[in-house]
Amino acid sequence: MKFKEFPFKKSKVKSWEEVFHNPRPITLETFNVGTVVINRRGTLNPVHPHAETVLDEQMEVPLLAHLVHHEKKGDYLLDAGLDASYYLDSLGGLEGSEVDEFNQNKNENIAYHLDRNNIHLKGVFFSHLHADHAAGQRELPHDIPYAVSNGEYEDYHPEVHGDFLAGLANLEEIDFTKADNIPPLGPTVDLLGDGSLWAISTQGHTRGHISFLVNGLDGPVFLTMDAAFIQENLDRGVAPRDYTWDVEMAQETLEKIIKFLGQYPQCRVRVGHEL
Ligand SMILES: [Zn+2]
């Protein structure tokens, strides 16, 4: 696999106010590609003082992938979800001590959703490279661009997460050190170059974790991806601990997102593992 730098220009935008004044013809659709069982205590860091009353209980949550449709620029995926191999094998053919089990019904896989809607992808942006967000790549076209944050692949261990990127010829890396800095979120990249779709560096869940903002005509939507697994992360102000690369950094990132959402109440929010 070859690495390339994801090409982008600085937008020169100074504030989200400015971004929201220029909505673009882009829409968002979310696909359910399976489920996973997680524990509520751990989904909310149990060490955090605001998590003392969180119950120790298992909960089944959806695994999601998002499609953005731009009137002129076409269709892009935000995460690849799961491929069909999970329907028969909860490990999706992956091996290793940290491979997670996922559940999938027939016709929940990402290619099924795309075929049924007659979608021809222009590209895929990964929030991060955990299997539930990336393994669907195995059944997607290989000749389209795939992009991920700088630093994310360095933490990608084939012995843990399998070979689900092996079929890719190229992986584009987004260099957030060259990005616009839009407060209060920080490094932000205008992915399609017209202010319609933004990638925001939200490190913590993984080294190169990204959240997205879709700036559509019916109002902006912020997709936390795994910076918040469930709405309760935002409501309590407590970041996840489980599956998290750097819990402290994840907490700082969550607080940044909460500040942003407080400043821009017109922005709807979608969390990583809840509909
Ligand atoms: Zn994850």
py3Dmol code that shows the C-alpha trace and the ligand (Angstrom):
import py3Dmol

protein = """\
ATOM      1  CA  MET A   1       0.000   0.000   0.000  1.00  0.00           C
ATOM      2  CA  LYS A   2       1.218   3.467  -0.927  1.00  0.00           C
ATOM      3  CA  PHE A   3       0.738   6.510   1.258  1.00  0.00           C
ATOM      4  CA  LYS A   4      -0.150   9.862  -0.226  1.00  0.00           C
ATOM      5  CA  GLU A   5      -0.865  13.196   1.331  1.00  0.00           C
ATOM      6  CA  PHE A   6      -4.551  14.086   1.176  1.00  0.00           C
ATOM      7  CA  PRO A   7      -4.698  17.191  -1.033  1.00  0.00           C
ATOM      8  CA  PHE A   8      -6.509  20.170   0.443  1.00  0.00           C
ATOM      9  CA  LYS A   9      -6.326  23.932   0.555  1.00  0.00           C
ATOM     10  CA  LYS A  10      -6.723  26.059   3.640  1.00  0.00           C
ATOM     11  CA  SER A  11     -10.210  27.512   3.659  1.00  0.00           C
ATOM     12  CA  LYS A  12      -9.171  30.741   5.423  1.00  0.00           C
ATOM     13  CA  VAL A  13     -12.422  30.538   7.352  1.00  0.00           C
ATOM     14  CA  LYS A  14     -12.112  32.071  10.820  1.00  0.00           C
ATOM     15  CA  SER A  15     -15.266  30.874  12.554  1.00  0.00           C
ATOM     16  CA  TRP A  16     -18.065  28.301  12.363  1.00  0.00           C
ATOM     17  CA  GLU A  17     -20.450  31.237  12.099  1.00  0.00           C
ATOM     18  CA  GLU A  18     -18.916  31.951   8.707  1.00  0.00           C
ATOM     19  CA  VAL A  19     -19.196  28.285   7.664  1.00  0.00           C
ATOM     20  CA  PHE A  20     -22.857  28.073   8.674  1.00  0.00           C
ATOM     21  CA  HIS A  21     -23.664  31.226   6.669  1.00  0.00           C
ATOM     22  CA  ASN A  22     -22.716  29.302   3.537  1.00  0.00           C
ATOM     23  CA  PRO A  23     -24.600  25.996   3.619  1.00  0.00           C
ATOM     24  CA  ARG A  24     -24.011  23.702   0.643  1.00  0.00           C
ATOM     25  CA  PRO A  25     -26.147  21.166  -1.298  1.00  0.00           C
ATOM     26  CA  ILE A  26     -25.067  18.147   0.726  1.00  0.00           C
ATOM     27  CA  THR A  27     -27.232  15.611   2.567  1.00  0.00           C
ATOM     28  CA  LEU A  28     -26.509  12.925   5.118  1.00  0.00           C
ATOM     29  CA  GLU A  29     -27.833   9.401   5.497  1.00  0.00           C
ATOM     30  CA  THR A  30     -26.855   6.872   8.153  1.00  0.00           C
ATOM     31  CA  PHE A  31     -26.653   3.104   7.612  1.00  0.00           C
ATOM     32  CA  ASN A  32     -26.819   0.492  10.345  1.00  0.00           C
ATOM     33  CA  VAL A  33     -24.251  -2.212   9.557  1.00  0.00           C
ATOM     34  CA  GLY A  34     -24.516  -4.319  12.720  1.00  0.00           C
ATOM     35  CA  THR A  35     -24.455  -4.119  16.509  1.00  0.00           C
ATOM     36  CA  VAL A  36     -22.028  -4.614  19.371  1.00  0.00           C
ATOM     37  CA  VAL A  37     -22.552  -5.252  23.088  1.00  0.00           C
ATOM     38  CA  ILE A  38     -20.734  -2.800  25.350  1.00  0.00           C
ATOM     39  CA  ASN A  39     -20.881  -1.945  29.051  1.00  0.00           C
ATOM     40  CA  ARG A  40     -22.369   1.380  30.112  1.00  0.00           C
ATOM     41  CA  ARG A  41     -19.683   1.642  32.815  1.00  0.00           C
ATOM     42  CA  GLY A  42     -16.674   2.054  30.574  1.00  0.00           C
ATOM     43  CA  THR A  43     -18.647   3.662  27.781  1.00  0.00           C
ATOM     44  CA  LEU A  44     -18.683   6.460  30.366  1.00  0.00           C
ATOM     45  CA  ASN A  45     -15.288   6.546  32.077  1.00  0.00           C
ATOM     46  CA  PRO A  46     -16.160   5.186  35.570  1.00  0.00           C
ATOM     47  CA  VAL A  47     -13.304   7.116  37.196  1.00  0.00           C
ATOM     48  CA  HIS A  48     -14.873  10.459  36.256  1.00  0.00           C
ATOM     49  CA  PRO A  49     -16.778  12.063  39.179  1.00  0.00           C
ATOM     50  CA  HIS A  50     -19.831  12.613  36.965  1.00  0.00           C
ATOM     51  CA  ALA A  51     -20.018   8.893  36.204  1.00  0.00           C
ATOM     52  CA  GLU A  52     -20.511   7.605  39.757  1.00  0.00           C
ATOM     53  CA  THR A  53     -24.169   6.747  39.211  1.00  0.00           C
ATOM     54  CA  VAL A  54     -23.670   5.068  35.829  1.00  0.00           C
ATOM     55  CA  LEU A  55     -25.014   1.515  35.925  1.00  0.00           C
ATOM     56  CA  ASP A  56     -22.868  -1.555  35.374  1.00  0.00           C
ATOM     57  CA  GLU A  57     -24.953  -3.004  32.560  1.00  0.00           C
ATOM     58  CA  GLN A  58     -24.507  -4.460  29.115  1.00  0.00           C
ATOM     59  CA  MET A  59     -26.067  -2.557  26.239  1.00  0.00           C
ATOM     60  CA  GLU A  60     -26.378  -3.408  22.570  1.00  0.00           C
ATOM     61  CA  VAL A  61     -25.558  -0.429  20.337  1.00  0.00           C
ATOM     62  CA  PRO A  62     -25.574   0.006  16.547  1.00  0.00           C
ATOM     63  CA  LEU A  63     -22.513   0.097  14.314  1.00  0.00           C
ATOM     64  CA  LEU A  64     -22.905   2.931  11.827  1.00  0.00           C
ATOM     65  CA  ALA A  65     -21.576   4.251   8.537  1.00  0.00           C
ATOM     66  CA  HIS A  66     -22.678   7.536   7.012  1.00  0.00           C
ATOM     67  CA  LEU A  67     -23.226   8.499   3.410  1.00  0.00           C
ATOM     68  CA  VAL A  68     -22.957  12.101   2.294  1.00  0.00           C
ATOM     69  CA  HIS A  69     -24.476  13.021  -1.037  1.00  0.00           C
ATOM     70  CA  HIS A  70     -23.252  16.243  -2.650  1.00  0.00           C
ATOM     71  CA  GLU A  71     -25.347  17.502  -5.560  1.00  0.00           C
ATOM     72  CA  LYS A  72     -22.260  18.276  -7.698  1.00  0.00           C
ATOM     73  CA  LYS A  73     -19.435  16.246  -6.171  1.00  0.00           C
ATOM     74  CA  GLY A  74     -21.196  12.919  -5.673  1.00  0.00           C
ATOM     75  CA  ASP A  75     -21.328  10.332  -2.903  1.00  0.00           C
ATOM     76  CA  TYR A  76     -18.789   9.750  -0.130  1.00  0.00           C
ATOM     77  CA  LEU A  77     -18.771   7.461   2.874  1.00  0.00           C
ATOM     78  CA  LEU A  78     -17.805   8.556   6.362  1.00  0.00           C
ATOM     79  CA  ASP A  79     -16.499   5.205   7.622  1.00  0.00           C
ATOM     80  CA  ALA A  80     -16.891   1.916   5.806  1.00  0.00           C
ATOM     81  CA  GLY A  81     -18.816   0.018   8.495  1.00  0.00           C
ATOM     82  CA  LEU A  82     -18.755  -3.769   8.193  1.00  0.00           C
ATOM     83  CA  ASP A  83     -18.633  -6.087   5.200  1.00  0.00           C
ATOM     84  CA  ALA A  84     -20.860  -9.166   4.891  1.00  0.00           C
ATOM     85  CA  SER A  85     -18.349 -11.530   6.494  1.00  0.00           C
ATOM     86  CA  TYR A  86     -19.738 -10.592   9.921  1.00  0.00           C
ATOM     87  CA  TYR A  87     -23.113 -12.153   9.153  1.00  0.00           C
ATOM     88  CA  LEU A  88     -21.667 -15.666   9.560  1.00  0.00           C
ATOM     89  CA  ASP A  89     -18.583 -14.900  11.669  1.00  0.00           C
ATOM     90  CA  SER A  90     -18.809 -12.425  14.568  1.00  0.00           C
ATOM     91  CA  LEU A  91     -15.044 -11.803  14.289  1.00  0.00           C
ATOM     92  CA  GLY A  92     -15.275 -11.045  10.573  1.00  0.00           C
ATOM     93  CA  GLY A  93     -12.381 -13.378   9.847  1.00  0.00           C
ATOM     94  CA  LEU A  94      -9.967 -11.292  11.929  1.00  0.00           C
ATOM     95  CA  GLU A  95      -7.637 -12.803  14.503  1.00  0.00           C
ATOM     96  CA  GLY A  96      -5.886 -11.472  17.600  1.00  0.00           C
ATOM     97  CA  SER A  97      -6.352 -10.798  21.279  1.00  0.00           C
ATOM     98  CA  GLU A  98      -8.102  -7.468  20.781  1.00  0.00           C
ATOM     99  CA  VAL A  99     -10.473  -8.402  17.995  1.00  0.00           C
ATOM    100  CA  ASP A 100     -14.053  -7.592  18.953  1.00  0.00           C
ATOM    101  CA  GLU A 101     -17.218  -9.559  18.273  1.00  0.00           C
ATOM    102  CA  PHE A 102     -19.934  -7.864  16.271  1.00  0.00           C
ATOM    103  CA  ASN A 103     -23.447  -8.979  15.337  1.00  0.00           C
ATOM    104  CA  GLN A 104     -24.875  -8.536  11.885  1.00  0.00           C
ATOM    105  CA  ASN A 105     -28.166  -9.475  10.247  1.00  0.00           C
ATOM    106  CA  LYS A 106     -28.401 -10.517   6.631  1.00  0.00           C
ATOM    107  CA  ASN A 107     -28.292  -7.511   4.287  1.00  0.00           C
ATOM    108  CA  GLU A 108     -26.890  -5.102   6.850  1.00  0.00           C
ATOM    109  CA  ASN A 109     -23.413  -4.972   5.281  1.00  0.00           C
ATOM    110  CA  ILE A 110     -22.223  -1.738   3.702  1.00  0.00           C
ATOM    111  CA  ALA A 111     -22.157  -2.944   0.071  1.00  0.00           C
ATOM    112  CA  TYR A 112     -25.777  -4.059   0.361  1.00  0.00           C
ATOM    113  CA  HIS A 113     -26.836  -0.568   1.482  1.00  0.00           C
ATOM    114  CA  LEU A 114     -24.913   1.036  -1.385  1.00  0.00           C
ATOM    115  CA  ASP A 115     -26.205  -1.396  -4.047  1.00  0.00           C
ATOM    116  CA  ARG A 116     -29.803  -1.074  -2.914  1.00  0.00           C
ATOM    117  CA  ASN A 117     -29.557   2.727  -3.217  1.00  0.00           C
ATOM    118  CA  ASN A 118     -27.623   2.504  -6.503  1.00  0.00           C
ATOM    119  CA  ILE A 119     -24.722   4.505  -5.071  1.00  0.00           C
ATOM    120  CA  HIS A 120     -21.385   4.813  -6.844  1.00  0.00           C
ATOM    121  CA  LEU A 121     -18.842   6.018  -4.342  1.00  0.00           C
ATOM    122  CA  LYS A 122     -16.358   8.804  -5.066  1.00  0.00           C
ATOM    123  CA  GLY A 123     -14.348   8.152  -1.919  1.00  0.00           C
ATOM    124  CA  VAL A 124     -14.241   7.140   1.735  1.00  0.00           C
ATOM    125  CA  PHE A 125     -13.135   9.115   4.786  1.00  0.00           C
ATOM    126  CA  PHE A 126     -12.323   7.033   7.876  1.00  0.00           C
ATOM    127  CA  SER A 127     -12.926   8.508  11.336  1.00  0.00           C
ATOM    128  CA  HIS A 128     -10.390   5.960  12.580  1.00  0.00           C
ATOM    129  CA  LEU A 129      -9.267   2.421  11.837  1.00  0.00           C
ATOM    130  CA  HIS A 130     -11.096   0.271  14.397  1.00  0.00           C
ATOM    131  CA  ALA A 131     -12.654  -2.726  12.669  1.00  0.00           C
ATOM    132  CA  ASP A 132     -16.274  -1.649  13.171  1.00  0.00           C
ATOM    133  CA  HIS A 133     -15.528   1.568  11.247  1.00  0.00           C
ATOM    134  CA  ALA A 134     -13.154   0.238   8.607  1.00  0.00           C
ATOM    135  CA  ALA A 135     -13.654  -3.484   7.858  1.00  0.00           C
ATOM    136  CA  GLY A 136     -16.405  -2.761   5.319  1.00  0.00           C
ATOM    137  CA  GLN A 137     -13.623  -1.546   3.038  1.00  0.00           C
ATOM    138  CA  ARG A 138     -13.076  -5.184   2.010  1.00  0.00           C
ATOM    139  CA  GLU A 139     -16.236  -5.181  -0.110  1.00  0.00           C
ATOM    140  CA  LEU A 140     -15.945  -1.630  -1.469  1.00  0.00           C
ATOM    141  CA  PRO A 141     -14.235  -0.561  -4.718  1.00  0.00           C
ATOM    142  CA  HIS A 142     -10.444  -0.387  -4.453  1.00  0.00           C
ATOM    143  CA  ASP A 143      -9.935   2.234  -7.146  1.00  0.00           C
ATOM    144  CA  ILE A 144     -11.429   5.159  -5.224  1.00  0.00           C
ATOM    145  CA  PRO A 145      -9.583   7.368  -2.721  1.00  0.00           C
ATOM    146  CA  TYR A 146      -9.569   6.431   0.960  1.00  0.00           C
ATOM    147  CA  ALA A 147      -8.424   8.967   3.528  1.00  0.00           C
ATOM    148  CA  VAL A 148      -7.511   8.853   7.200  1.00  0.00           C
ATOM    149  CA  SER A 149      -5.771  11.233   9.603  1.00  0.00           C
ATOM    150  CA  ASN A 150      -2.016  11.405   9.764  1.00  0.00           C
ATOM    151  CA  GLY A 151      -0.788   9.159  12.566  1.00  0.00           C
ATOM    152  CA  GLU A 152      -3.766   6.808  12.568  1.00  0.00           C
ATOM    153  CA  TYR A 153      -2.199   4.086  10.462  1.00  0.00           C
ATOM    154  CA  GLU A 154       0.944   4.063  12.660  1.00  0.00           C
ATOM    155  CA  ASP A 155      -1.259   2.712  15.432  1.00  0.00           C
ATOM    156  CA  TYR A 156      -2.826   0.129  13.158  1.00  0.00           C
ATOM    157  CA  HIS A 157      -1.564  -3.304  14.142  1.00  0.00           C
ATOM    158  CA  PRO A 158      -2.218  -6.053  11.610  1.00  0.00           C
ATOM    159  CA  GLU A 159      -1.930  -8.699  14.333  1.00  0.00           C
ATOM    160  CA  VAL A 160      -4.799  -7.065  16.192  1.00  0.00           C
ATOM    161  CA  HIS A 161      -7.099  -5.755  13.548  1.00  0.00           C
ATOM    162  CA  GLY A 162      -6.452  -8.138  10.680  1.00  0.00           C
ATOM    163  CA  ASP A 163      -5.827  -7.253   7.083  1.00  0.00           C
ATOM    164  CA  PHE A 164      -8.903  -5.249   6.241  1.00  0.00           C
ATOM    165  CA  LEU A 165      -6.901  -2.534   4.471  1.00  0.00           C
ATOM    166  CA  ALA A 166      -4.736  -4.987   2.549  1.00  0.00           C
ATOM    167  CA  GLY A 167      -6.682  -4.598  -0.681  1.00  0.00           C
ATOM    168  CA  LEU A 168      -6.059  -0.879  -0.904  1.00  0.00           C
ATOM    169  CA  ALA A 169      -3.557   0.473  -3.397  1.00  0.00           C
ATOM    170  CA  ASN A 170      -3.393   3.914  -1.772  1.00  0.00           C
ATOM    171  CA  LEU A 171      -4.211   5.491   1.540  1.00  0.00           C
ATOM    172  CA  GLU A 172      -4.349   9.272   1.721  1.00  0.00           C
ATOM    173  CA  GLU A 173      -3.316  10.877   4.996  1.00  0.00           C
ATOM    174  CA  ILE A 174      -4.748  14.180   6.173  1.00  0.00           C
ATOM    175  CA  ASP A 175      -2.058  16.397   7.706  1.00  0.00           C
ATOM    176  CA  PHE A 176      -3.886  18.404  10.362  1.00  0.00           C
ATOM    177  CA  THR A 177      -0.744  20.420  11.152  1.00  0.00           C
ATOM    178  CA  LYS A 178      -1.439  22.245   7.865  1.00  0.00           C
ATOM    179  CA  ALA A 179      -5.147  22.687   8.591  1.00  0.00           C
ATOM    180  CA  ASP A 180      -7.257  25.706   9.448  1.00  0.00           C
ATOM    181  CA  ASN A 181      -7.660  26.277  13.153  1.00  0.00           C
ATOM    182  CA  ILE A 182     -11.296  27.081  13.840  1.00  0.00           C
ATOM    183  CA  PRO A 183     -12.135  27.629  17.522  1.00  0.00           C
ATOM    184  CA  PRO A 184     -13.162  26.020  19.736  1.00  0.00           C
ATOM    185  CA  LEU A 185     -12.575  22.733  17.865  1.00  0.00           C
ATOM    186  CA  GLY A 186      -9.085  23.392  16.499  1.00  0.00           C
ATOM    187  CA  PRO A 187      -7.549  21.786  13.387  1.00  0.00           C
ATOM    188  CA  THR A 188     -10.194  21.491  10.698  1.00  0.00           C
ATOM    189  CA  VAL A 189     -10.043  20.549   6.997  1.00  0.00           C
ATOM    190  CA  ASP A 190     -12.508  21.499   4.266  1.00  0.00           C
ATOM    191  CA  LEU A 191     -12.622  18.013   2.674  1.00  0.00           C
ATOM    192  CA  LEU A 192     -14.439  18.789  -0.590  1.00  0.00           C
ATOM    193  CA  GLY A 193     -13.110  22.338  -0.937  1.00  0.00           C
ATOM    194  CA  ASP A 194     -16.461  24.123  -0.924  1.00  0.00           C
ATOM    195  CA  GLY A 195     -17.342  24.252   2.765  1.00  0.00           C
ATOM    196  CA  SER A 196     -19.789  21.343   2.586  1.00  0.00           C
ATOM    197  CA  LEU A 197     -17.941  18.655   4.523  1.00  0.00           C
ATOM    198  CA  TRP A 198     -15.385  19.212   7.270  1.00  0.00           C
ATOM    199  CA  ALA A 199     -12.974  16.909   9.079  1.00  0.00           C
ATOM    200  CA  ILE A 200     -12.067  17.942  12.607  1.00  0.00           C
ATOM    201  CA  SER A 201      -9.113  16.427  14.445  1.00  0.00           C
ATOM    202  CA  THR A 202     -10.540  14.943  17.666  1.00  0.00           C
ATOM    203  CA  GLN A 203      -7.682  12.882  19.086  1.00  0.00           C
ATOM    204  CA  GLY A 204      -8.139  10.617  22.089  1.00  0.00           C
ATOM    205  CA  HIS A 205     -10.292   7.659  21.084  1.00  0.00           C
ATOM    206  CA  THR A 206      -7.389   6.860  18.761  1.00  0.00           C
ATOM    207  CA  ARG A 207      -4.243   8.784  17.843  1.00  0.00           C
ATOM    208  CA  GLY A 208      -5.725  10.116  14.630  1.00  0.00           C
ATOM    209  CA  HIS A 209      -9.437  10.194  15.380  1.00  0.00           C
ATOM    210  CA  ILE A 210     -11.584  12.494  13.225  1.00  0.00           C
ATOM    211  CA  SER A 211     -15.085  13.912  13.703  1.00  0.00           C
ATOM    212  CA  PHE A 212     -17.071  15.357  10.794  1.00  0.00           C
ATOM    213  CA  LEU A 213     -19.351  18.281  10.140  1.00  0.00           C
ATOM    214  CA  VAL A 214     -21.886  18.217   7.307  1.00  0.00           C
ATOM    215  CA  ASN A 215     -22.902  21.766   6.342  1.00  0.00           C
ATOM    216  CA  GLY A 216     -26.141  21.084   4.456  1.00  0.00           C
ATOM    217  CA  LEU A 217     -28.985  23.348   3.378  1.00  0.00           C
ATOM    218  CA  ASP A 218     -31.215  21.984   6.157  1.00  0.00           C
ATOM    219  CA  GLY A 219     -28.681  22.975   8.832  1.00  0.00           C
ATOM    220  CA  PRO A 220     -25.303  21.737  10.035  1.00  0.00           C
ATOM    221  CA  VAL A 221     -24.832  18.304  11.608  1.00  0.00           C
ATOM    222  CA  PHE A 222     -21.804  17.440  13.756  1.00  0.00           C
ATOM    223  CA  LEU A 223     -20.853  13.752  13.757  1.00  0.00           C
ATOM    224  CA  THR A 224     -18.798  13.023  16.844  1.00  0.00           C
ATOM    225  CA  MET A 225     -17.938   9.526  15.601  1.00  0.00           C
ATOM    226  CA  ASP A 226     -16.279   7.732  18.577  1.00  0.00           C
ATOM    227  CA  ALA A 227     -15.400  10.940  20.460  1.00  0.00           C
ATOM    228  CA  ALA A 228     -18.838  10.238  22.018  1.00  0.00           C
ATOM    229  CA  PHE A 229     -20.258   6.687  21.756  1.00  0.00           C
ATOM    230  CA  ILE A 230     -23.708   7.611  23.077  1.00  0.00           C
ATOM    231  CA  GLN A 231     -25.645  10.800  23.841  1.00  0.00           C
ATOM    232  CA  GLU A 232     -25.034  10.234  27.562  1.00  0.00           C
ATOM    233  CA  ASN A 233     -21.321  11.018  26.999  1.00  0.00           C
ATOM    234  CA  LEU A 234     -22.349  14.534  25.959  1.00  0.00           C
ATOM    235  CA  ASP A 235     -25.123  14.911  28.553  1.00  0.00           C
ATOM    236  CA  ARG A 236     -22.875  13.961  31.480  1.00  0.00           C
ATOM    237  CA  GLY A 237     -19.722  15.498  30.020  1.00  0.00           C
ATOM    238  CA  VAL A 238     -17.898  12.194  30.471  1.00  0.00           C
ATOM    239  CA  ALA A 239     -15.862  10.632  27.660  1.00  0.00           C
ATOM    240  CA  PRO A 240     -15.584   6.871  27.091  1.00  0.00           C
ATOM    241  CA  ARG A 241     -12.810   4.843  28.706  1.00  0.00           C
ATOM    242  CA  ASP A 242     -13.236   1.487  26.968  1.00  0.00           C
ATOM    243  CA  TYR A 243     -11.564   0.975  23.568  1.00  0.00           C
ATOM    244  CA  THR A 244      -9.839   4.343  24.105  1.00  0.00           C
ATOM    245  CA  TRP A 245      -6.224   5.135  23.212  1.00  0.00           C
ATOM    246  CA  ASP A 246      -5.768   8.122  25.579  1.00  0.00           C
ATOM    247  CA  VAL A 247      -8.574   8.633  28.102  1.00  0.00           C
ATOM    248  CA  GLU A 248      -7.383  12.070  29.262  1.00  0.00           C
ATOM    249  CA  MET A 249      -7.098  13.344  25.730  1.00  0.00           C
ATOM    250  CA  ALA A 250     -10.507  11.872  24.900  1.00  0.00           C
ATOM    251  CA  GLN A 251     -11.967  13.822  27.843  1.00  0.00           C
ATOM    252  CA  GLU A 252     -10.349  17.086  26.670  1.00  0.00           C
ATOM    253  CA  THR A 253     -11.688  16.477  23.168  1.00  0.00           C
ATOM    254  CA  LEU A 254     -15.207  15.762  24.454  1.00  0.00           C
ATOM    255  CA  GLU A 255     -15.177  19.018  26.438  1.00  0.00           C
ATOM    256  CA  LYS A 256     -14.133  20.895  23.298  1.00  0.00           C
ATOM    257  CA  ILE A 257     -17.074  19.379  21.409  1.00  0.00           C
ATOM    258  CA  ILE A 258     -19.522  20.233  24.226  1.00  0.00           C
ATOM    259  CA  LYS A 259     -18.258  23.830  24.175  1.00  0.00           C
ATOM    260  CA  PHE A 260     -18.734  23.978  20.400  1.00  0.00           C
ATOM    261  CA  LEU A 261     -22.281  22.574  20.604  1.00  0.00           C
ATOM    262  CA  GLY A 262     -23.096  25.093  23.330  1.00  0.00           C
ATOM    263  CA  GLN A 263     -21.856  27.957  21.159  1.00  0.00           C
ATOM    264  CA  TYR A 264     -23.748  26.769  18.063  1.00  0.00           C
ATOM    265  CA  PRO A 265     -27.145  25.419  19.133  1.00  0.00           C
ATOM    266  CA  GLN A 266     -28.263  25.443  15.473  1.00  0.00           C
ATOM    267  CA  CYS A 267     -25.884  22.504  14.914  1.00  0.00           C
ATOM    268  CA  ARG A 268     -27.482  19.076  15.414  1.00  0.00           C
ATOM    269  CA  VAL A 269     -25.306  16.273  16.717  1.00  0.00           C
ATOM    270  CA  ARG A 270     -25.013  12.595  15.890  1.00  0.00           C
ATOM    271  CA  VAL A 271     -22.988  10.329  18.200  1.00  0.00           C
ATOM    272  CA  GLY A 272     -20.913   7.303  17.235  1.00  0.00           C
ATOM    273  CA  HIS A 273     -23.038   4.402  18.400  1.00  0.00           C
ATOM    274  CA  GLU A 274     -26.600   5.555  18.878  1.00  0.00           C
ATOM    275  CA  LEU A 275     -29.385   6.557  16.491  1.00  0.00           C
TER     276      LEU A 275
END
"""
ligand_1 = """\
1
ZN
Zn -13.598 2.987 17.690
"""
view = py3Dmol.view(width=600, height=400)
view.addModel(protein, "pdb")
view.setStyle({"model": 0}, {"cartoon": {"style": "trace"}})
view.addModel(ligand_1, "xyz")
view.setStyle({"model": 1}, {"stick": {}})
view.zoomTo()
view.show()
